Amino acid sequence: MDFMSSEIHICIIGAGVVGLAIAAELASPDRKVFVFERNRTFGLETSSHNSEVIHAGIYYQDAPLKARFCVEGNRLLYEICKKYHIRYKNTGKIIVAADEEERREIERLYYQGLKNGASGLSLITRSEIKRLEPNVEAVSGLLSTSTGIIDSHGLMRSYMGRAVEKGTDILFNSEVVGIEKLGIGYRVSIRQDGNISLVTTAIVVNCAGLYSDKVAALAGINIEQAGYKIHFCKGEYFAIDPRVGRLVDRLIYPVPEQAGKGIHITLNLEGQMKLGPNTQWVNTVDYSVDENHREGFYTAAKKYLPAIRREDISPDFAGVRPKLQGPGDEFHDFVIHDESDKGLPGLINLIGIESPGLTSSPAIARYVKGMVEEQL
Ligand SMILES: Cc1cc2nc3c(=O)[nH]c(=O)nc-3n(C[C@H](O)[C@H](O)[C@H](O)COP(=O)(O)OP(=O)(O)OC[C@H]3O[C@@H](n4cnc5c(N)ncnc54)[C@H](O)[C@@H]3O)c2cc1C
């Protein structure tokens, strides 16, 4: 497509679950909205390398956006799944305490979850856990009935369909390589098949996931100074052999660790169980799984699932978290910011959209719509 002299209203960078949710929310016959995605199709990066869990909103302390969007997104996702026939299952989840110290942590999480507005939380005893999940060993637990799992591809397809239906153009193999501020709006350069095309747009929404800091830098933002530098934190998964039978009905999580939620058991919609994700700080994105990490997974799972054996698990897949938090740093909230304060009104950066980004996607989209409508 020739973009020379094209004028559009809104340019969304990245067709992951967040960019597509925003496109679905902003799509309107009265606006020209374009989504540019550098890969050959949508959702090939973090949005297809995750646990596909609809989170409840328990963990997020001092992270008001994560807490708010996760709780709101949980409610909205169930509504969206029903309305647009996206596959999901409201499995529920238990965070388990292995000892007295962890029991106190579980109680703290319970009150944090209540404070965040998460629904369906209750503290449960060892015998209640045994009744719900006979294979799980723990001194106590935090039950979340609003947690579930979702077909993330079905969700993305649905967002995309809604956007396209209302006239949004979603262009693949289209990498944004330049963002230049004009008197009003921006000139965005897009590389397609080695050729550069230009569009003029009033609004730029940066949903570039792992590379959202690099995209912000294209607009002249000093990412170190702004606190936008993304750190890659890889998470591997090991599959549990289906021949062991169904060991759990709910998702089972340990108490969270510094950079992740701890190696937990998740189920997919076919009922297959997997363990993960672990946490490894890396410099490059690769989705391989190291067989040598089997022992770490086995030891972590054995604590709450004594029936598991080393030979029951095998390397499966990996994802990479786009974290604002570096190794040893404090937990960080999402950044969703209109850059008017940096002289760049109408440039909306979404940075550090790690978990619970999938759950939060419909709530983030509504929030961004509000920011866009202030600028248009
Ligand atoms: C291991 C793991 C487990 C997770 N589990 C869960 C979970 O269970 N529940 C949950 O709610 N969340 C979970 N998450 C978080 C969730 O997956 C992410 O928050 C979400 O997928 C982020 O979506 P996104 O659209 O922001 O990013 P992405 O999916 O990464 O999409 C960004 C897109 O931008 C494109 N792009 C980048 N640069 C450019 C450019 N210059 N030009 C054009 N396109 C560009 C990329 O190609 C990519 O397609 C998990 C994440 C990980 C890593």
The ligand as a Tripos MOL2 file, in Angstrom:
@<TRIPOS>MOLECULE
LIG
   53    58     1     0     0
SMALL
NO_CHARGES

@<TRIPOS>ATOM
      1 C1          5.5250  -16.2660   30.5720 C.3       1 LIG1
      2 C2          4.3570  -15.3220   30.5750 C.ar      1 LIG1
      3 C3          3.1410  -15.6890   31.1500 C.ar      1 LIG1
      4 C4          2.0750  -14.8140   31.1680 C.ar      1 LIG1
      5 N1          0.8750  -15.2370   31.6610 N.ar      1 LIG1
      6 C5         -0.1790  -14.3890   31.6500 C.ar      1 LIG1
      7 C6         -1.4370  -14.8280   32.1240 C.ar      1 LIG1
      8 O1         -1.6330  -16.0000   32.4420 O.2       1 LIG1
      9 N2         -2.4600  -13.9220   32.2000 N.ar      1 LIG1
     10 C7         -2.2900  -12.6150   31.8400 C.ar      1 LIG1
     11 O2         -3.2220  -11.8330   32.0000 O.2       1 LIG1
     12 N3         -1.1070  -12.1810   31.3260 N.ar      1 LIG1
     13 C8         -0.0700  -13.0470   31.2120 C.ar      1 LIG1
     14 N4          1.1260  -12.6450   30.6860 N.ar      1 LIG1
     15 C9          1.2330  -11.2830   30.1770 C.3       1 LIG1
     16 C10         0.6220  -11.1280   28.7840 C.3       1 LIG1
     17 O3          0.9810  -12.2150   27.9520 O.3       1 LIG1
     18 C11         1.1150   -9.8100   28.1740 C.3       1 LIG1
     19 O4          0.8620   -8.7650   29.0930 O.3       1 LIG1
     20 C12         0.4220   -9.4730   26.8640 C.3       1 LIG1
     21 O5          0.4600  -10.5580   25.9720 O.3       1 LIG1
     22 C13         1.0990   -8.2690   26.2520 C.3       1 LIG1
     23 O6          0.4710   -7.9980   25.0330 O.3       1 LIG1
     24 P1          1.0360   -6.8380   24.1130 P.3       1 LIG1
     25 O7          0.0750   -6.6980   23.0050 O.co2     1 LIG1
     26 O8          1.3560   -5.6480   24.9560 O.co2     1 LIG1
     27 O9          2.4750   -7.3670   23.6220 O.3       1 LIG1
     28 P2          2.8850   -8.3840   22.4580 P.3       1 LIG1
     29 O10         2.0360   -9.5650   22.4060 O.co2     1 LIG1
     30 O11         4.3520   -8.5980   22.6280 O.co2     1 LIG1
     31 O12         2.6480   -7.5500   21.1370 O.3       1 LIG1
     32 C14         3.4790   -6.4930   20.7480 C.3       1 LIG1
     33 C15         3.5370   -6.4960   19.2390 C.3       1 LIG1
     34 O13         4.2440   -5.3430   18.8020 O.3       1 LIG1
     35 C16         4.9520   -5.6870   17.6270 C.3       1 LIG1
     36 N5          6.0120   -4.7220   17.4030 N.ar      1 LIG1
     37 C17         7.1140   -4.4950   18.1610 C.ar      1 LIG1
     38 N6          7.8360   -3.5100   17.6400 N.ar      1 LIG1
     39 C18         7.2020   -3.0960   16.5070 C.ar      1 LIG1
     40 C19         7.4740   -2.1000   15.5230 C.ar      1 LIG1
     41 N7          8.5500   -1.3090   15.5990 N.pl3     1 LIG1
     42 N8          6.6060   -1.9600   14.4890 N.ar      1 LIG1
     43 C20         5.4850   -2.7490   14.3980 C.ar      1 LIG1
     44 N9          5.1900   -3.7170   15.2930 N.ar      1 LIG1
     45 C21         6.0320   -3.8720   16.3540 C.ar      1 LIG1
     46 C22         5.4690   -7.0830   17.9480 C.3       1 LIG1
     47 O14         5.8370   -7.7780   16.7820 O.3       1 LIG1
     48 C23         4.3000   -7.6950   18.6950 C.3       1 LIG1
     49 O15         3.4620   -8.4500   17.8520 O.3       1 LIG1
     50 C24         2.2200  -13.5090   30.6290 C.ar      1 LIG1
     51 C25         3.4240  -13.1370   30.0360 C.ar      1 LIG1
     52 C26         4.4770  -14.0390   29.9890 C.ar      1 LIG1
     53 C27         5.7610  -13.6470   29.3170 C.3       1 LIG1
@<TRIPOS>BOND
     1     1     2 1
     2     2     3 ar
     3     2    52 ar
     4     3     4 ar
     5     4     5 ar
     6     4    50 ar
     7     5     6 ar
     8     6     7 ar
     9     6    13 1
    10     7     8 2
    11     7     9 ar
    12     9    10 ar
    13    10    11 2
    14    10    12 ar
    15    12    13 ar
    16    13    14 ar
    17    14    15 1
    18    14    50 ar
    19    15    16 1
    20    16    17 1
    21    16    18 1
    22    18    19 1
    23    18    20 1
    24    20    21 1
    25    20    22 1
    26    22    23 1
    27    23    24 1
    28    24    25 2
    29    24    26 1
    30    24    27 1
    31    27    28 1
    32    28    29 2
    33    28    30 1
    34    28    31 1
    35    31    32 1
    36    32    33 1
    37    33    34 1
    38    33    48 1
    39    34    35 1
    40    35    36 1
    41    35    46 1
    42    36    37 ar
    43    36    45 ar
    44    37    38 ar
    45    38    39 ar
    46    39    40 ar
    47    39    45 ar
    48    40    41 1
    49    40    42 ar
    50    42    43 ar
    51    43    44 ar
    52    44    45 ar
    53    46    47 1
    54    46    48 1
    55    48    49 1
    56    50    51 ar
    57    51    52 ar
    58    52    53 1
@<TRIPOS>SUBSTRUCTURE
     1 LIG1         1 GROUP 0 **** ****
